[in-house]
Amino acid sequence: MKPAEKIPKKMSGISEPWIKTISLSPPSLQDNTADADRIINALKKELHTDAIHTEFSLLKQLPDILRKWNYHVRCILVPSRGQWLLTGIAHAEDRKPFMGLAVDLGTTRVVLRLADISTGRILGESAFDNPQISVGPDILARIHYADTEEGLATVNRLIIDGLNREIVALCGKIRIPGPLQKADAEKGISPQDIYLISVAGNTAMTHLFMGLNPRWIIREPYIPVVNKPGVVKAEELGIKAANPLCRILVFPNVGSYFGGDLIAGILFSGMNTAEDTAILVDVGTNAEVVLGNKNWLIACAGAAGPALEGGVTKMGMMAGPGVIDKIAIDPDTHEFDIRTIGNMPPKGICGSGLIDLAAHLFLSGMLDIRGRLLPSVCGHRLKEKDNIRYLTVVPENNSAAGEELIISQTDIDSLIRSKAAMYTILETITASVGMSLSELSRFYVAGTFGSFISPRSAISIGMIPDLPPDCYKPLGNSSLGGATLALTSPECIAEIDRIRERITYLELNVNQDFMNRFSAAKFLPHTNPSLFPSVKIRAEN
Amino acid sequence: MKPAEKIPKKMSGISEPWIKTISLSPPSLQDNTADADRIINALKKELHTDAIHTEFSLLKQLPDILRKWNYHVRCILVPSRGQWLLTGIAHAEDRKPFMGLAVDLGTTRVVLRLADISTGRILGESAFDNPQISVGPDILARIHYADTEEGLATVNRLIIDGLNREIVALCGKIRIPGPLQKADAEKGISPQDIYLISVAGNTAMTHLFMGLNPRWIIREPYIPVVNKPGVVKAEELGIKAANPLCRILVFPNVGSYFGGDLIAGILFSGMNTAEDTAILVDVGTNAEVVLGNKNWLIACAGAAGPALEGGVTKMGMMAGPGVIDKIAIDPDTHEFDIRTIGNMPPKGICGSGLIDLAAHLFLSGMLDIRGRLLPSVCGHRLKEKDNIRYLTVVPENNSAAGEELIISQTDIDSLIRSKAAMYTILETITASVGMSLSELSRFYVAGTFGSFISPRSAISIGMIPDLPPDCYKPLGNSSLGGATLALTSPECIAEIDRIRERITYLELNVNQDFMNRFSAAKFLPHTNPSLFPSVKIRAEN
């Protein structure tokens, strides 16, 4: 979703789910109900529930507000512990937006999306590097850093301060367009108008965000402090760039290794409401996989290795200008057709480029089914150094740094182990419910990285199953997508807990069965080529 | 109730209603539920409800606490918005009390009672003058003072600071006796161990306590800010002398003129659960009356005048050492038998003494049925000054100040108007449901003042109906009693709201009917003496 798009309303039956405009009958000697009870009683009727309460600190302003606006008001109610909390009141005619903020709390990057809860309109997005990188690049380093009280406070403060700064900056950039009077057409917005924030992240990141010590997450038997944090006051978490009564919904986790980001992803994919069985994969160093439909969900996570993200090869790097993200090899001439981001001289390769490279090397016969570089086919591009073969992908005169870009046999072996691990995980989870991968109706790929992978190439190397092309659905930032959905309706919030409750976590036992599958998957595309009928290899090796 | 008594458990089915000791199964690879969810799930089973949540800030300590105490803990849960909040955890064997505090928030005097919620034992009581007296002696003056923002803040701060000080002082005085190990037998307690506070007061006092502007309470149509404040975080109200997670239950009101103190009184009397119809009267300047049984409750309030509290006569004063609280007059000799508090030389008369005086003046024939002092009977005690008759109650040589204590005809007229108003209110509310006063099974008198009135004397002057002596039940500080009950069980808290919902408020219309009743009641004991068969007058006037 891009700014100015609307939040999809597929799960929301009402147009302004958290907002109600009501006209109260003014008090009289015959009806001397107190101000707070008057408004709550009206909202109870409107929302058909008794579980409505006023935030206490709102009471102080209530008598003046109601009298000033003649008992004609627009209310915002936020969900809290299965109840509704009245946290904001505006004049019925005031079109000032009640805003919601969705946050994808990534280990590396944090993405914010601001939406007008009243209309569902997306107002803006921004992103920043997770400032916790300064104390540790990866989750493990940060958890160790947070082991002491001061360490935890530091790591927590980094993300909280970063969010506060970014929210202020994001609000500052936004001018509200739309159905306002002309005079008001360009109106700034304030963090004070944010009443609901939804945060999706992995278990460790959400713990650090909440200031909870993640120490036991990485120690057997791997216990988080909390599975279902629910809704917390923004103030209590130190989020000051929001209304003082703003609530934060923190996505629940299934355990230390299956976080709220994935639950958000499931919500965003919609697989939890579908009749047919689908699979959702978050490709990365740790592959997280969910299989299921509207009746059941089964999940597992396993190490696929950093090779899939391009993190192993010497020339591997994160996507960015000058980075190779697509490669094709002419099967006849073996000429390389290289595309870089921004069409700049190549300086490295990212994960999707690497998968393309491996796929085309294989399809053109330069790699055999065991993934070995074949000198007879590779020709002048193949060299050897210290007994290790390597292939020149970009010769030095074409590269950005004036240095040739190469891929070694070791790199390729590592990639193959990773793709084999990924396929084995997919096969194992599917087999655990007595299905085969070919029976899947949808293959969702979560994460930005997933959006760039060519399914065709990933199939060619046997990393993902050989399903018809339209089965593959890259979801983009599904964590942010799910967090955004959580701002749209009570049904969505209830569905988050339902998803969590329905997930059965499958512990991947690395037993003989798993190892047999893994060995079979270490071939290109697989020991059993009938599993990949669409993969046509140029040369029989 | 006095210190070291136990909270009556009549409404509580369980011995430790808010406290649960649980042994959790420690986490394992097979059961990796998070710490918070593990304890909450166990409590859900124990309490047979899903409406249990952890206070967020408790999460931070949870992992260490659970591991240190080997998953064997004692939990305190406080009620909040119809749900349970886990707010405190102690080691299962630690007998440190989880405490509750009941507060009677009087306009003049504030009374505190501390109880061990675990055992129901009352640990101590204390009282202090409501410090708001410094800005205004009565409710009206304080409401006017609170009209500005600073004024409200000042009045609010006075009571909050006063409570914080008094709680610390009360805790400091208490040493816990009881079923502890000998070494621990004398252990101090800390305000930090207070987890639940219940506050009962009139509508204006509870508003000022909560920092809510009571401006509209005294202006037509007399609207409070809130009828059902429910449960608020102590911290949010500025109560620091308590656990940071302590909750405060503020008794609800029925309207501006029927406050939480009376709802507490109803709860304490038990009339809300009785088969037979009873009446509850809070005697004072404003007489508040409730009539009803387990099926219905009807309430009204009306001005009875300050005369009943001894506030009109020159010699009237509040009860204290040297104040006359009992008088008998020998019907033959007309000698006065005067009793003062502490048996000290008399310096004035309090409300109960005044009622005794009027009753005996009447019974001995010194007052006629119209309440006129009769010179022929009063003899040398009667004098006249500025055309107003007055009677010497205590001659100057017997009084504390060396000045005679007198009561004038004007004082007596005023008392008679007050008692007539009181009787008329009682008659009107009873008639409104088609009953007569003689049908009442119980006559509860609320408030400390009520405890000192001699029912016999009050009947003699026709202030209260002529019921058999054992129908009269002085309740003492029923507001404090009800607030204490609220600490004992969830059923009591639910009952508070049920009482409030069941009360029908009867607006006393001062119409011809009321005026006729009032005129008839201005005689001693009444125009219709058959209503007071037990009142035997010495001399027929």
Interface residues (C-beta under 8 A of the other chain):
Chain A: P27 S28 L29 N32 T33 A34 D35 A36 D37 A51 H53 T54 F56 S57 L59 K60 L62 P63 R81 G82 Q83 M210 G211 L212 N213 R215 W216 E220 P221 Y222 I223 P224 V225 V226 N227 K228 P229 G230 V232 K233 E236 N253 G255 S256 E507
Chain B: P27 S28 L29 N32 T33 A34 D35 A36 D37 A51 H53 T54 F56 S57 L59 K60 L62 P63 R81 G82 Q83 M210 G211 L212 N213 R215 W216 E220 P221 Y222 I223 P224 V225 V226 N227 K228 P229 G230 V232 K233 E236 N253 G255 S256 E507
